[in-house]
Every structure is written in structure tokens, then in C-alpha cells.
Amino acid sequence: MSVDGVGTEQSGGGADEPGWDVDPDDEPGVAVVAAVGRQIKAWREAAGRRAGEFGAAIGYGEDLIYKVEGGRRIPRPEFLDRADEVLGAGGKLAAMKRDVAEVRYPKKIRELAKLESQAVELSAYGSHNIHGLLQTEEYARALFGMRRPAFSQGEVERLVAARVARQSIFDRSPAPELSFVQEEATLRRPLGGRAVLRRQLERLLELGELRNVEIQVMPTGRDDHAGMGGEMQVLKFRDGSAMGRSEGDFGSRPVSCPKQLRIIELRCGIIRAQALSPRESLAFIEQVLGET
């Protein structure tokens, strides 16, 4: 029995897996998924197919079909491709993959991804784990799998997919300037096991070689440290505006007030000055990789 891309097991019963239902508080997402569901239902009825028959034709359970058509379940690309082919929609249903892609991830993550996609400069300090933009898929999966209360497996996969999708920032042109400072402890903590950590360290070395990316390490032995308050991040945009967030400050919420931003930028600048240089940091990461 295999699990498909819609969060449903492709078995005779079509049993649902949790984690891909629409968040009722996500109004934009609810509206998009409901509209897509109505279109699927209209095409199915126009083709003269019952829900169960249609589900069997594309390899899904009848219950899932009703959930998708009722706007209660987010269809993934594979579902829309199969539905388009079976219903003879001529690409009209498959074309909705772009609309669904906009809302398939949690609202907060979509908002963060949108800001990152518009940023021309990003500065971040990570104290507990590797920054999300730098994480490998395996590392992210291990990290989400450790959350308590525990996420369902479906929700873990949804969050991992969202995190990996954000990493398209490295493919942008013109490339944004990206600066990360990581605590030494985040490079040594074997989340997910030694093999996962080794691949994560290799990924850091790969990204650290990019001309627009600087990765620095804050050694545990430093006796002066401006980042003891926790993680922080600053995003700057083409129009000169900026947004920042500092764990424990300003309610840990994103801020754009110049006075508050100045405080976060000041701390980020001092942290970068206290950390190893980018070149020293890459050598340090290579050393840790050799010890792992």
C-alpha cells in the first residue's frame, strides 16, 4: 500500500491521512480551495460520473472526492492532473495547480515565504537549530518530527515541503544578499542521527561557497555575545523598507518600526562581528564534519 501525493492511501478504501485539511482560519486559502472544488465537481457532473466512479478512475476514495469538491481538502498536483485527464478538461483543471500551490502551505509560512521572495537582503542569527533556509529536507523532517505535542505524519510532510519550497530564494536572479550566523552547538547536535547531520554540514559548505551567501559560526567559547536573547532576523526590500523579528523582544512579532528595527540591526551587526569570519567559519564547519 503506497501513500500518494494527496495525503490519501491509494487503497480500495481510500482511507484519509490527517494533516491536509483546510485551515478554517485561513480565509484566502479556504476561498481558493472551495473554488477549485466547485470546478472539479462541475466537470465531474458534466461528464456524467458519480463521485465513487470518478474516484475509482483516478485512484482515490469516494470520501476524499467529496472532501475536495466540498473545499475541505487541499488537492495536490497529481490529483488535479489525473482529474483533468479523466474528465477531459483539456488542461483547465491541471492549470489550477498554480492557484492551489499558493495556499497549500500554512498561512504563516506563506506570508514568510512571500517576504523572503521580495527581500534583497536577509540577515539571520540562529541559536537552537540550523536556519530553515539552510536546512536539508532530512534535517527539517527530523526537526518537525521532534515537536511536542507531536505533529501527524501528514503535517510533518506538509511543513517539510513548505520549508524546502522557501529555499527557491537561492535560485533567484538577481540574487539577494544572504547572511547567517549559526551557534556552534547547532553544528554539533545530531538531530535525526549522524548521517543527517553530516549531510546538513555538507549542505552548509555548499551554500557557503555561493557569492551572495555568508555563513558564520559563533563559537561556544566566546565570552562576549550579543545574541543571548535568542534568534533574530532582518529582511530588507528594494524600496528601502525593512522588517525584523527578535525572539523575546517586541512580543516576538515581526516589526517595521524604524526604532525597533535599529535595535535588531544593531544586535545582528555586533553578532556578526563577534562570530568567526565567513572563511574561518567554513574551515570550522569542515572540521566539525570531519569529527562527525
C-alpha positions as CSV (number, residue, x, y, z in Angstrom):
1,M,0.0,0.0,0.0
2,S,1.6,3.3,-1.0
3,V,0.8,6.8,0.1
4,D,0.1,9.2,-2.7
5,G,0.6,12.9,-3.1
6,V,-2.8,13.9,-1.8
7,G,-2.5,12.7,1.7
8,T,-4.6,9.6,0.9
9,E,-3.6,6.0,0.8
10,Q,-4.4,4.6,-2.7
11,S,-6.1,1.5,-1.4
12,G,-9.5,0.2,-2.1
13,G,-10.9,2.0,1.0
14,G,-9.3,5.3,0.2
15,A,-8.6,6.0,3.9
16,D,-7.6,9.5,4.6
17,E,-4.4,10.6,6.4
18,P,-4.7,13.7,8.6
19,G,-2.8,16.9,8.0
20,W,-4.1,18.2,4.7
21,D,-7.4,19.6,5.7
22,V,-8.0,23.3,5.0
23,D,-7.4,25.6,8.0
24,P,-10.8,27.3,8.6
25,D,-9.0,30.4,9.8
26,D,-7.1,30.8,6.6
27,E,-9.7,32.8,4.7
28,P,-7.8,33.2,1.4
29,G,-6.9,29.5,1.4
30,V,-10.5,28.5,2.1
31,A,-11.7,30.6,-0.8
32,V,-9.2,29.2,-3.3
33,V,-9.7,25.6,-2.3
34,A,-13.5,26.0,-2.4
35,A,-13.4,27.4,-5.9
36,V,-11.2,24.6,-7.1
37,G,-13.5,22.1,-5.5
38,R,-16.6,23.6,-7.2
39,Q,-14.8,23.4,-10.6
40,I,-13.9,19.7,-10.1
41,K,-17.5,18.9,-9.2
42,A,-18.9,20.8,-12.2
43,W,-16.6,18.9,-14.6
44,R,-17.4,15.6,-12.9
45,E,-21.1,16.2,-13.2
46,A,-20.8,17.4,-16.8
47,A,-19.0,14.2,-17.6
48,G,-21.9,12.2,-16.0
49,R,-19.7,10.5,-13.4
50,R,-20.7,9.6,-9.8
51,A,-18.2,10.6,-7.1
52,G,-17.3,6.9,-6.4
53,E,-16.8,6.1,-10.0
54,F,-14.7,9.2,-10.6
55,G,-12.6,8.4,-7.5
56,A,-12.0,4.8,-8.7
57,A,-11.0,6.1,-12.1
58,I,-8.3,8.4,-10.7
59,G,-7.3,6.1,-7.8
60,Y,-8.8,7.8,-4.8
61,G,-11.6,7.0,-2.3
62,E,-15.1,8.4,-2.7
63,D,-14.8,10.2,0.7
64,L,-11.8,12.1,-0.5
65,I,-13.6,13.2,-3.7
66,Y,-16.4,14.7,-1.6
67,K,-13.9,16.5,0.7
68,V,-12.0,18.0,-2.3
69,E,-15.2,19.1,-4.0
70,G,-16.5,20.5,-0.8
71,G,-13.4,22.6,-0.3
72,R,-12.4,20.7,2.9
73,R,-9.3,19.0,1.5
74,I,-6.4,20.5,-0.5
75,P,-5.8,18.6,-3.7
76,R,-2.2,18.2,-4.7
77,P,-0.9,18.5,-8.3
78,E,-1.2,14.7,-9.0
79,F,-4.8,14.8,-8.1
80,L,-5.6,17.7,-10.5
81,D,-3.6,16.1,-13.3
82,R,-5.5,12.8,-13.1
83,A,-8.8,14.6,-12.7
84,D,-8.1,16.7,-15.8
85,E,-7.3,13.7,-17.9
86,V,-10.2,11.5,-16.7
87,L,-12.8,14.3,-17.1
88,G,-11.4,15.6,-20.4
89,A,-11.0,19.1,-19.0
90,G,-8.4,20.0,-21.6
91,G,-5.9,21.3,-19.2
92,K,-8.3,23.6,-17.3
93,L,-8.2,21.6,-14.1
94,A,-4.5,21.0,-14.3
95,A,-4.0,24.7,-14.7
96,M,-5.4,25.2,-11.2
97,K,-2.2,23.7,-9.7
98,R,-0.8,27.2,-9.6
99,D,-3.7,28.5,-7.6
100,V,-3.5,25.6,-5.2
101,A,0.2,26.0,-4.8
102,E,-0.3,29.4,-3.4
103,V,-2.4,28.1,-0.5
104,R,-1.1,24.5,0.1
105,Y,1.2,25.6,2.9
106,P,0.1,27.1,6.3
107,K,-0.8,30.8,6.2
108,K,2.1,32.0,8.4
109,I,4.6,30.1,6.2
110,R,3.1,31.6,3.0
111,E,3.5,35.1,4.4
112,L,7.1,34.4,5.4
113,A,7.9,32.9,2.0
114,K,6.4,36.0,0.3
115,L,8.5,38.4,2.3
116,E,11.7,36.3,1.6
117,S,10.9,36.2,-2.1
118,Q,10.8,40.0,-2.1
119,A,13.8,40.7,0.1
120,V,17.1,41.9,-1.4
121,E,19.0,41.4,1.8
122,L,18.5,38.9,4.7
123,S,20.4,38.7,7.9
124,A,19.7,36.0,10.5
125,Y,21.1,34.6,13.7
126,G,20.2,31.0,14.7
127,S,20.8,29.7,18.2
128,H,18.8,26.5,18.6
129,N,18.9,24.8,15.2
130,I,20.1,25.4,11.6
131,H,18.1,28.3,9.9
132,G,15.2,27.0,7.9
133,L,16.6,28.3,4.6
134,L,19.8,26.3,5.2
135,Q,18.2,23.0,6.2
136,T,18.3,19.8,4.2
137,E,15.0,18.0,3.7
138,E,16.1,15.2,6.1
139,Y,17.2,17.7,8.8
140,A,13.9,19.6,8.5
141,R,11.9,16.3,8.8
142,A,13.8,15.3,11.9
143,L,13.3,18.7,13.4
144,F,9.5,18.7,12.8
145,G,9.3,15.1,14.0
146,M,10.6,16.1,17.4
147,R,7.9,18.7,18.1
148,R,5.6,18.2,21.1
149,P,2.7,17.8,21.0
150,A,3.6,15.7,18.1
151,F,2.6,16.6,14.5
152,S,0.8,14.0,12.5
153,Q,3.0,12.5,9.7
154,G,0.9,14.3,7.1
155,E,1.5,17.6,8.8
156,V,5.2,16.9,9.1
157,E,5.4,16.3,5.4
158,R,3.4,19.4,4.7
159,L,5.8,21.6,6.8
160,V,8.9,20.0,5.3
161,A,7.6,20.7,1.7
162,A,6.9,24.3,2.7
163,R,10.4,24.7,4.1
164,V,12.0,23.2,1.1
165,A,9.9,25.4,-1.2
166,R,11.2,28.6,0.6
167,Q,14.7,27.6,-0.5
168,S,14.0,28.8,-4.0
169,I,15.4,32.0,-2.7
170,F,18.9,30.6,-3.6
171,D,17.8,30.4,-7.3
172,R,16.6,34.0,-7.6
173,S,18.1,36.4,-10.1
174,P,19.3,38.9,-9.3
175,A,20.4,37.1,-6.2
176,P,19.7,38.6,-2.7
177,E,22.4,39.1,-0.2
178,L,22.1,36.4,2.5
179,S,23.9,36.4,5.8
180,F,23.6,33.7,8.5
181,V,25.2,33.3,11.9
182,Q,24.9,29.9,13.5
183,E,25.8,28.9,17.0
184,E,28.4,26.2,17.2
185,A,26.0,24.0,19.1
186,T,23.7,23.8,16.1
187,L,26.5,22.3,14.0
188,R,27.2,19.5,16.6
189,R,23.7,18.5,17.7
190,P,23.0,15.3,15.7
191,L,19.3,15.9,15.1
192,G,18.0,12.9,13.1
193,G,21.2,11.0,13.6
194,R,24.9,11.3,12.5
195,A,24.1,10.7,8.8
196,V,21.5,13.5,8.7
197,L,23.9,15.9,10.5
198,R,26.8,15.0,8.0
199,R,24.6,15.9,5.0
200,Q,23.5,19.0,6.7
201,L,27.0,20.1,7.3
202,E,27.9,19.3,3.7
203,R,24.9,21.5,2.6
204,L,26.2,24.4,4.7
205,L,29.6,24.1,2.9
206,E,27.9,24.1,-0.5
207,L,25.8,27.2,0.3
208,G,28.7,28.9,1.9
209,E,30.6,28.9,-1.4
210,L,27.9,30.9,-3.2
211,R,29.0,34.5,-3.8
212,N,25.8,36.0,-2.3
213,V,25.8,33.8,0.8
214,E,27.8,34.3,4.0
215,I,27.7,31.7,6.8
216,Q,29.4,32.5,10.1
217,V,29.8,30.4,13.2
218,M,29.6,31.8,16.7
219,P,31.9,29.6,18.8
220,T,30.6,28.3,22.1
221,G,33.8,29.6,23.8
222,R,33.0,33.3,23.2
223,D,32.8,35.2,26.5
224,D,31.0,38.2,24.9
225,H,27.8,37.5,23.0
226,A,25.1,40.0,21.8
227,G,22.7,37.3,20.9
228,M,21.9,35.8,24.2
229,G,18.3,36.9,23.9
230,G,17.6,34.4,21.1
231,E,17.1,34.1,17.4
232,M,16.6,37.2,15.2
233,Q,16.3,38.1,11.5
234,V,16.1,41.2,9.4
235,L,14.7,41.4,5.9
236,K,15.4,44.5,3.6
237,F,13.5,45.3,0.5
238,R,14.1,47.1,-2.8
239,D,12.0,50.1,-1.8
240,G,14.2,50.8,1.2
241,S,11.7,49.3,3.8
242,A,12.6,46.6,6.2
243,M,11.1,44.1,8.6
244,G,12.7,42.3,11.6
245,R,12.0,39.9,14.3
246,S,13.8,39.2,17.6
247,E,12.9,36.3,19.9
248,G,11.7,37.7,23.2
249,D,11.6,41.3,22.0
250,F,8.5,43.2,20.8
251,G,6.3,40.3,21.5
252,S,8.5,38.1,19.2
253,R,6.4,39.6,16.4
254,P,7.7,41.0,13.0
255,V,8.3,44.7,13.4
256,S,8.8,47.5,10.8
257,C,9.1,50.5,13.2
258,P,12.5,52.2,12.5
259,K,13.3,52.5,16.2
260,Q,12.7,48.8,16.8
261,L,14.5,47.8,13.6
262,R,17.5,49.8,14.6
263,I,17.8,47.7,17.8
264,I,17.6,44.4,15.9
265,E,20.0,45.5,13.2
266,L,22.5,46.7,15.9
267,R,22.5,43.3,17.6
268,C,22.8,41.5,14.3
269,G,25.8,43.6,13.4
270,I,27.5,43.0,16.7
271,I,26.8,39.3,16.5
272,R,28.5,39.1,13.0
273,A,31.5,41.0,14.4
274,Q,31.8,38.6,17.3
275,A,31.5,35.4,15.2
276,L,34.2,33.8,13.1
277,S,34.7,35.3,9.7
278,P,33.0,33.5,6.7
279,R,36.2,31.9,5.6
280,E,37.1,30.9,9.2
281,S,33.6,29.5,9.6
282,L,33.7,27.3,6.5
283,A,37.0,25.9,7.8
284,F,35.4,25.3,11.2
285,I,32.4,23.5,9.6
286,E,34.8,21.3,7.6
287,Q,36.5,20.4,10.9
288,V,33.2,19.6,12.6
289,L,32.2,17.5,9.6
290,G,35.5,15.5,9.9
291,E,34.7,14.9,13.5
292,T,31.1,13.8,12.9
